[in-house]
Amino acid sequence: MSNENSNKNSSKYTGYSDLLAFYHRKRKEYPKGISPKLQSNKHLLLQFTDPTTGKRTTKSCNVSFSEEGVILALSKAHKVKKALDNCKTSSEFWEWYELEILGKNEIKNDLKTYREIFKKIEDDYFNGYHKNTGRKRSKNIANDSKTFHDYYGLVFNKFENLDNYPKWEDLKTVLFSWEQGTKQFKNTYSVLTRIAKMSHNKDELLEQLENINPKQTIFKKKQSISFKEFSEWYEKAYLEIENLNKEVDRKARKSWLWVSAMCVIYGLRPSEIAASKNLTENITIDGVNIPALNSPNNKDLLLYIDDFTYFGTSIKTGKRLCLPVTKDEKIIEKFKIKNPLLPEYHPNPQSKPESIAIGFISQFSSRLKNYNCPISQKYAFRHLYNQLGEMYGIPQEIRARSLGHSVAINDSVYKNRSNIQTTIDLLTNHSKQPLSLELAKEALKNNGFDLEDNSVKAILKIIYQVDSIN
């Protein structure tokens, strides 16, 4: 029995000297460039060349000095050698070292509730910048708060328990609370996609969303109005001012009719008219003087729009100079363009931002209805401007700049809302556009004019801006 016990125990290292001898035997098996180091007779460390500095370094390998530790340290040394040979960057190597050698494999808590995700989205929004004007967004600006509410807030408010973690059943219920194919369904789909990307189970949620088509197929019928229709309605609505008993009512009607005319003649959004800066006073922008709209010196009828209205709300596409669609004196006089009369609007500062932002526009819409306007969609006036500008030969680039948007938007969205009568006028008048110089000379000759006459030559020089007529 004693011999058997002796044989069983012969492979065990019971003394420090035996352990140390085992350690020195094993160090001969270390890969080239890697060596062990015994620290305080308690811990084993690894020595190798730091890939960041290129110098020799000593690092813990999370191993104690024991028989098992000696074997484990040798195994880790081979792993370090392989990693040093294969890692492309030092940061990649050290991330691997902490995970594989030191065992720092802590599970990151990526669980976020709806409340946490919504707060992050809101913070990101208000820390961002307005996509059209480039200004910093703010919760103190009513339009920014309204835009956030209309796009994100309406969706967030559909979730019943904000302290739950995202799951597909919730997202699906919120999405299909709107009719598929509508604009709100499309917007909600985009918001839910963003929520999904910030969730711990994003792969599952995004896979479910990919099976749904968010394309908008249901559109609100867009109204249009011709210049003839607008002019006739304006005349009738203006004549009815005489039937009003109170001066305050007469003034209000005049002011809102003036706004409608400005929407057509300048292509402005109603709120942008309230951001006009040179209606009755000259202004200086970048050292350039711009006369008041009601000044005889404003021959070009230039109008300067600022970023904010007189009641503090922001406009959609930012400050800019605008040109009227026509300078015809009869038209300008008929619609009282050079007699500015802004409506009075004083929002309650205690009202919700959404209410303040749309208050002026809502009042304008109500007035159109009360005055029996043939259209209720105020943007129809703005689209009429664009089509009239095309008919009058104003280049698309100029129209787009005056409207405050890109040529691409002007070419796609605005042309889709043309009025049929205005389109007919545009097409039938196309053949009546100015002739080239040579064709003009030929036409004058055929109609009995003497091309050698000095008066004829002078007129042609002025019209075609040439130095001589051959």
ZIRA-V218051 format. One record per backbone hydrogen bond with DSSP energy under -0.5 kcal/mol. CO is the residue of the C=O (numbers start at 0). NH is the residue of the N-H. E is the energy in kcal/mol with one decimal. If there is no record, write none. Layout:
# ZIRA-V218051
co = {CO CO}
nh = {NH NH}
e = {E E}
This chain:
# ZIRA-V218051
co = {0 1 2 3 4 5 6 8 11 14 15 16 17 18 19 20 21 22 24 25 26 30 34 36 36 37 38 38 41 42 43 43 44 45 46 47 47 49 54 56 58 62 63 65 66 67 68 69 70 71 72 73 74 75 76 77 78 79 80 81 82 88 89 90 91 92 93 94 95 95 96 96 97 102 105 107 109 111 112 113 114 115 116 117 118 119 120 121 122 124 127 129 134 137 139 140 140 141 142 143 144 145 146 147 147 148 151 151 152 154 155 159 160 161 163 166 166 167 168 169 170 171 173 174 178 180 180 181 182 183 184 185 186 187 188 189 190 191 192 193 194 195 198 200 201 202 203 204 205 206 207 208 211 214 216 225 226 227 228 229 230 231 232 233 234 235 237 238 239 240 245 246 247 248 249 250 251 252 253 254 255 256 257 258 259 260 261 261 262 264 268 268 269 269 271 272 273 274 277 278 282 284 287 288 289 291 294 296 297 302 302 303 303 304 306 308 312 319 321 327 328 329 330 331 332 335 342 346 347 351 351 352 353 354 355 355 357 358 359 360 361 362 363 364 365 366 367 368 375 376 377 377 378 379 380 381 382 383 384 385 386 387 388 389 394 395 396 397 398 399 399 405 406 407 408 408 409 411 413 414 418 419 420 421 422 423 424 425 426 428 429 435 436 437 438 439 440 441 442 443 444 448 449 452 453 454 455 456 457 458 459 460 460 467}
nh = {4 5 6 7 8 9 9 11 13 18 19 20 21 22 23 24 25 26 27 28 29 33 46 38 44 39 41 42 64 38 60 62 36 58 34 49 56 53 49 47 45 43 65 69 70 71 72 73 74 75 76 77 78 79 80 81 82 83 84 85 86 92 93 94 95 96 97 98 99 100 100 101 103 104 107 109 111 165 116 117 118 119 120 121 122 123 124 125 126 127 136 133 129 140 141 143 144 145 146 147 148 149 150 151 152 153 154 155 156 157 158 161 163 114 113 169 170 171 172 173 174 175 176 177 181 216 217 185 186 187 188 189 190 191 192 193 194 195 196 197 197 198 201 204 205 206 207 208 209 210 210 211 213 216 218 229 230 231 232 233 234 235 236 237 238 239 240 241 242 243 249 250 251 252 253 254 255 256 257 258 259 260 261 262 263 264 265 267 266 324 271 272 272 273 274 275 309 305 292 293 289 287 284 290 282 294 297 298 300 304 321 276 277 319 314 311 308 304 302 331 332 333 334 336 335 338 344 348 350 354 355 356 357 358 358 359 361 362 363 364 365 366 367 368 369 370 372 371 377 379 380 381 382 383 384 385 386 387 388 389 390 391 393 392 398 399 400 401 402 403 404 409 410 411 412 413 414 415 416 417 422 423 424 425 426 427 428 429 429 431 432 439 440 441 442 443 444 445 446 448 447 450 452 456 457 458 459 460 461 462 463 464 465 469}
e = {-2.6 -1.9 -2.3 -2.5 -1.9 -0.6 -0.7 -1.3 -0.8 -1.9 -2.7 -2.1 -2.1 -2.3 -2.2 -1.8 -2.2 -1.6 -0.9 -2.0 -1.2 -2.1 -3.2 -0.6 -2.9 -0.6 -2.4 -2.3 -3.3 -3.3 -0.9 -0.6 -2.1 -2.9 -2.0 -0.5 -2.9 -3.1 -3.2 -2.0 -2.9 -2.2 -1.3 -2.8 -1.7 -2.5 -2.9 -1.8 -1.9 -2.3 -2.1 -1.6 -1.5 -2.6 -2.2 -2.0 -2.4 -2.8 -1.6 -1.4 -3.1 -1.8 -2.6 -2.1 -2.0 -2.6 -2.2 -1.6 -3.4 -0.5 -1.7 -2.1 -3.1 -2.0 -0.5 -1.2 -0.5 -0.7 -2.4 -3.1 -2.0 -1.9 -2.3 -2.5 -2.5 -2.4 -2.1 -2.4 -1.3 -1.3 -2.2 -2.1 -3.2 -1.2 -0.7 -0.6 -1.9 -2.5 -2.6 -2.3 -2.4 -3.0 -1.9 -2.8 -2.2 -2.2 -0.8 -2.8 -2.5 -1.6 -1.6 -0.6 -1.4 -2.9 -2.1 -0.7 -1.7 -2.8 -2.0 -2.3 -2.6 -2.4 -1.2 -1.3 -1.8 -1.9 -2.8 -1.9 -2.7 -2.7 -2.3 -1.6 -2.1 -2.9 -1.9 -1.7 -2.1 -2.7 -1.9 -0.8 -0.9 -1.6 -1.1 -2.0 -3.1 -1.8 -1.7 -2.2 -2.0 -0.5 -1.0 -2.0 -0.7 -0.5 -0.6 -2.5 -2.8 -2.4 -2.3 -2.9 -2.3 -2.0 -2.9 -2.3 -2.1 -1.5 -1.4 -1.4 -1.2 -1.7 -2.0 -2.7 -1.8 -2.3 -2.2 -2.3 -2.4 -2.3 -2.0 -1.8 -1.9 -2.1 -2.2 -2.0 -1.4 -3.1 -2.2 -0.9 -0.6 -2.9 -0.9 -1.2 -0.6 -0.9 -1.4 -1.4 -1.7 -2.3 -3.2 -1.4 -3.4 -2.1 -2.7 -0.5 -2.3 -1.7 -1.6 -1.9 -1.0 -0.6 -2.7 -2.5 -0.5 -1.8 -2.2 -1.5 -3.0 -3.1 -2.0 -2.7 -2.4 -2.3 -2.1 -2.0 -1.2 -1.8 -0.6 -0.6 -2.3 -0.7 -2.1 -2.6 -1.3 -0.9 -0.5 -0.5 -2.8 -2.1 -1.9 -2.3 -2.2 -2.2 -2.2 -1.9 -2.5 -2.5 -2.8 -1.5 -0.9 -2.1 -1.4 -0.7 -2.2 -1.7 -1.9 -1.5 -2.0 -2.8 -2.7 -1.6 -2.1 -2.5 -2.9 -1.0 -2.2 -2.9 -2.0 -2.3 -2.3 -1.5 -2.2 -2.1 -2.5 -1.6 -0.9 -1.5 -0.6 -0.9 -1.3 -0.9 -2.5 -2.2 -2.4 -2.4 -2.6 -2.9 -1.7 -0.5 -0.6 -1.7 -1.4 -2.5 -2.3 -2.1 -2.4 -2.5 -2.3 -2.3 -1.1 -2.6 -1.6 -0.7 -1.5 -2.4 -2.5 -2.3 -2.3 -2.3 -2.0 -2.6 -2.6 -1.1 -1.0 -0.6}
